[in-house]
Amino acid sequence: MNCLNQRVIAVWAACSIAVIAPRASSAENWPQWRGPFFNGSTTEKNLPDKWSETENIVWKAPLPGQSGATPVVWGNSIFVSSPDAQKNLLLLCIDRRDGKGRWQKQVAVGNRQQGNNNMASPSPVTDGRRVYVIFGTGDLTAFDFSGQELWTRNLAKEYGRFANMWQYGASPLLFKGRLYIQVLQRNPPPPDYTHAIDDKPERESFILCLDPKTGKNIWRHVRPTDAIGESKEAYTTPIPYEGKNGSEIIVLGGDYVTAHDATTGDELWRCGGLNSKKNIWWRTVTSPVAADGFIYVSAPKREPLLAVKDGGAGLVTDTHIAWKLTEYSTDVCTPLYYQNKLFVLDGDRQMMTCLNPKTGEKIWQGNLGLREIIRASPTGADGKIYCISEKGNVVILDAVNEFKILATIPMSGEPCRSSIVASGGQLFIRTAENLYCIGKK
């Protein structure tokens, strides 16, 4: 994405915030899983770099269950998806001023745990008027900010139960007044995928574009792949991109990254090189990141991260891969683009690498000092990078030209797999038990 296009997206996001939800001029919403710019960063300032049980915790709100879903924030409303002890699947609205619940809605029933994921893994998304949430059951529902249901659909009943080994995990995407849903899954579902067995023997991987006001289809694009076995499956979230081909939706999974016309769903280009070993178990977890004319995609199992040049047509594997990161790439944590740098976190080995995003040149690399797995993706804000381990230890790095740990802060309530959110001068951290609001006092 060139500088002009990057500013266009920033202006579009800022204008939406200003028109729909008047609030402090310095505050920025966090409306989607990877934030206002779809890359894990925000322009928020004056964020805390130290806190404890007695310092800088504004409030702590108990949650009904654990999930890797990240909260989304708009003005004084925080939306969180969660299961409860009765296996109901819920959307909660919390008041950011005091942490008290405004409303709680049951969207579906039948939570199921598989590995680190459950049916509440996708994050909600909001446009400031409505909030949208999808669960692994296929239930997709829209609410207004008062909690009134506006429409609901069950995509699993329409197209077949989702055939993902570790449960469905893609979050919805809102872009230019349209709602996008990605389903990349295995076909046919194996017999041991008991959660995916129904009267539909075949499964298609697809991208669905909806009218967010009505929930009705605008288009549905079937996305083919020659991947095999579990490698057809992905837990990634699509991102938008403004490039040489216009408005695109970038999709990663099934051994390829593809770009689709945002208006029609037509595939514009695809790039392989993400499963050179043709491994049957090469499921994809990390979402793509885009900036300055490149799309950054991570191959599974810490295989190379690829920088793919934009503006291609057809199959571009042999022509558009600009550079690769082969050392300490990432398997689960989605990379962060912040302050014109690309940050890649190897959550298994706790190594952060800072790269020049145009050349792949390593600027710095360092170990976070933890012997703990990290599954949450890093967040960039206020000149800092915020990371959290599964055990709830937060590591804050200085996002400058050298590796520097500013603080390591323990928090209780593991497992913690939700990425840290920054909005309105505060941090929002989800643990297995609570949602914390952290800010300077």
N, C-alpha and C positions, 0 to 999 in steps of 0.2 A: 504494500500500500504506500503510495507516495505521500509526501507531506500534505498536499492539498486534499487528497481523499481522506487522510487521517483527520484533518481538521473538519471536513464535512461531517464525518460520523460524530466527532466530538460536539460540533455545533448542534447537530440534530438531537443528540442525547440531552444536551444542556437546555435546548429550547423546550423539549418535552417536559423536563423537570420544572422549568420556570412557569410554563403555561398551566400545567395540570395541578401542580402542588406547590403553592407559595410557601417558602420556608426561608431559613437563614441563608443569605447569599453565598456564604462560604461552604455550605453543606452540599454533598453530592449523594444521590441515591445509589443503592446497590440493587438493581432490579432483576438481575439474572445471576446464574451460578458464577460466572467469571466476571461479574461486575459491569459497570457502565460502558466499558470499551471492549468487552468480550475477551480480555487478555489477562485478567487477574489483577489489574491495576486501577487506581483511582487518583484523583488530584487532591484528596483530603489532606489537610495539614493539622498540626498541633495534636497528634495522636500520642497516647501514652507509650512509654518504653519501659515502664516498671509498674508493678502492682502486686498485691498480696491479698489475703483474705480480709485484711483490715485497711488496705490502701487502694484507692482508685477503682474500686468496684462499686458502680452506681447501683446496680441491682442484680439479683440472681433469680431466675424464673425456673421452677421445676418443669420438666418435660415428661410426657406420659410414656416415652419409650426411646430407645436408641436408634440412630440412623446416621448415615453419611451425608444426608441431604443438607445443603447449606441454606441458612436463612436468607431471605431477600428483604430489603428495606426500602420503603418509600415514605418519605415524610416521617410521621409519627407512627406508622404501621409497620410491624415486622410479621412476616408470614413464615411459618415453619411446618413442614410435613413430618408426620411421625406415626408409628404404630402405637398401640396401647397393649396392656396386658391381656386383653380379651381378643387380640389379633384384629381389632378394627384399624382402619387406615384413615388418618385424620389430617385436616388442615387447621392450624391454629393461627389466630391473629392476636398479637401481643402489642400492647401500648409501649412504645419505646421510651416514654417519659418515666414510667414507674415499673415496668415489667409485668403489669397485671394483664390477665387475659381479657380480651374484648369478646371474642367468640371462638367456638370450636365446632367444626363440622365433620361428621362422619361421611367420607366419600365412598368407601368400599369396606369390605370385610375379607378376611382370609390372608392375614400376613403370613409370610413364610420366610424362614431364615435359611440362607445357603452360603456357607463360607462367611465372608465379611459383609455380605449384602443381605438386605431384606426387601420386601415389596415397597418400602418407603424410601428407596435410595435416590430417585430423581428429586431435584430441587424445584420449588415452584418458580414462577416468573410473573412479573407484574408490569403493567403499563401506566400505573397511577390511577386508573379508573377501575380496572378489573384485575383479578389474580387468577392464574391458571395453574392446575396441578394435575400430574399424572402419576399413577402408581403401577407397580408391576403386574397388577391384575388386569391392566388395560383400561381402567377407569380414568377418564379425562373429564375434568369439570372446571367450570368458570364460576367465580363468585364476584359480586361487587364488594366494596370495602365495608359494607355493613353486614356482610355474611349471607346475603341473599343469593341463592343458586340461580344462575342465569341460563345455563345449559349444561348438559352432561351427555357423554357418549362412552361406550365400552368398545375400544378398538379390538380387544381380544375376541369379543363375540362377532365383530364384523369381519375380521381378517384372520382369526386364529389366535390361540393363546401364544404369548411370546415364548419363543424357543431359545432361551439363553441359559446356559448352565448355572451361572451365578446370579440369576434374576436380572430383570430388565433394569438399566441404570441411566438411560439417556434423559437429560432434562429438556424441557421445551425451549424453543427459541422464539422470541418476539423481534421482528425486524420490519420496519416501514409498514406498520399496520397489518401485518400478517403473522400468523402463528404457525411454526414449523415443528413437526414431530418426526423423529428419526427412529426407525426400527430395523436394526441389522441383526439377523438371527440365523439359526441353523435350519437347514432343510434337507431331508425331512427330520422332524424331531426324533431323537433316539428313544428307544423304549424306556430308558432310565430317566428321561425328562418327564417324570410323572406330572409335574406342574404344567406341562405344555400339551398333554394329551387331550384331544377333543375329537369331534367328528370331521375335522378338516385335516386330511393327511398331508397336504403340502403347505409350505410356508414361503412367502416372498419377503425379501428385504426391500424396504421402501422408505421414501420420504413423503410426508403428507403435509400439504399446505392448507390451512384453514382460515376462514373468516373469524377473527376472534370475537366478533359481536354475536355471531350465531352458532359457531361451531361447525358450520357446513364446509364440505370440501371445496377448495378452489382447484386443486389438482393433487393427483397422487402419482408419483413416479417410482416405478419398480427399478431397483438398482441391482443389476446382475454382477456376479463375481465367479471366477474360476477357483476360488479358495475351496479348501476341503475341510470337513469335520468342524471342530470348534473354531477354526480360523475364520469361519463365516461370521462369527459373533463379535459384537462390539458393544462397549458400555460408554461410548463417547457421545458428546453433545455437539451438534452442528454449530458452526459460527458463520456470521455474515462477512462478506468481503466486497469492497468497492475497488475494482481493478480495471484492467484494460478491456475486459469483456463486459463491463457494467456491474450491476449488482449480482453477486453470486452467493450461493450457500455452499459452504465447504463441509464435506462429509468424510470421515475417516473410519475405515474398518473393512473387513473382508479382504485384507492384503492390499488395499488401494486407498489413496486419497482421491476424491472426485470433486469437481466444481460443477454446480448446477445453476442454471438461469433462475434467479429468484422469482421471476414472473411466471415462468412456464414449467420449471422443474427439469427441463432438458439438460442432459449432461453435456458440458462444454469440453472438459478434459479430464483425464485420469492419469495418475502416476503410480507405478508399482515400486518394486525394490524394497518392500516392507516385509517380505517373507522369502528371502532367497533360498532358504533351506526347505521350503515347502512343508513346513512343520504343521502337522494336523492340529496342534494345540495352540496356535498363535493367535489367541483372542486379543482384541485391542481394547485398552482401557483409557489411555490418555487422549484428550481432545486436541484438535488442531489449534494453532495460533497463527495469526496473520499480521504482517507489518512490513511497510516499506518495500513492496514488490515481491515479498516472499511468503510462502506458506510453510510453517514448521510442523513436522509430523514425526512422531516417535514410533518406531517399530517395537513390537512386544518383546518382553523378556530381556530388556536392556540391550537389544540390538540397536544399530545406529539410528540416531535422529537425523532426518533429512531436511534440508532447506530446498524447497521447490520454487523455482521462478514462476511468477504468475503469467497470465496472458497466453497460455498454450491452447492447443486445439487437438482433440483426439488423444491418443496415447503418447505421453511425453516422458516416459521413464528414461529413455536414452538421451534426451535433449535438455531437460529442464531441472535436473538435480544439480544445484550449485555447489553444495558442500555437505559433508557428513560429520557428525560427532560420534566417535566410536568409543570414547572413554567416559565412563560414568554417565551414560545416557539413562533414560528413565523408563520404567515399566508401568507405573501407576500415576505418579504425580504429573499433572499437566504443566508444561513450562509456563513461565511468567515473562511477559514482555513489559518492560518498565524503564523509563528514562533512556530510551533508545538502546537498551541492552536486552539480551535474552538470557534468562536464568533457568537452568535445568537442574532439577533436584533428583538425584538417585536416592529414593526413599529407603531402599534396602541397605545401602551402605552409607547413608546420611551425608552424602557429598553434594555440595552445591557448586555448579560451574557457571561463571559469568562469561558470556560470549559477545563478540561483535556480530550482530545479526546478519550483516551483509557478507562478511567474509568467513565466519566461523572461527576467527582467531580467538584464542582463550585469553581473557583479560585477567581473571583470577579463578582460583579453585580452592575450596577448603572444606574441612569436615566440621559438621555442626556440633561435635563433641558429645553426641548421644550414642548409646548402644541400643537404640530402639527403632523399630520400624516406623516409617512415616508414610501415610497414605493420603493425607490431605495435601492439596496443591498450595504452593506459596502465594502470598498476597503482597503486592507492592503498593506502598503508601507512605507519604510524608518522608521520603528519602530513606525508607526502611523496607526490609523484607521480613514478613511474619510467617513463621512455620510452626506447625504443631505436630507432635508425635502421637502415635496411638495411645501411649500412656498418659498423654495430656501435658507433656512438657513443651512449652513455647520457647522457640529460639528466635531472637530478633537480630537481624544482620543490618549492617550499614550498606546501603545500595550505592556505593561509590566505586572508586577505581582500585580498591584493595579489599581483601577478605577481612572482615572485622565483626566479631560477635559482640553486640551491645549488651545483651542480657539473655539469661536462661531462666525461665519462670515456671515453676511446677504448678500444675492444676490437678485437681482430683477428678474422678469420674471417667475412667477408661472403659471401653475404647473410644478414642476421639479420631474420627475420620472426616469430619466436616471442615472445609476450608474456612479460614478466618475472614470475617467481613469487616470493612471499614466504611463508616458513613457518619456524617454529622459530627465529626470530631471524636467519635467513639469507635471502639472495637466490639464486635459481637462474636463470642466464642461458644460453640456448641460442644458439650461433652455428652457422655452417655446419659447423664441425669439432669443436666441443667443447661439453660442458655444464660450466659453472662454478658452483661453490658459493662464495658470497662472504659473509663474516661478520666481525664484529669479533674481533680476537685480543687 
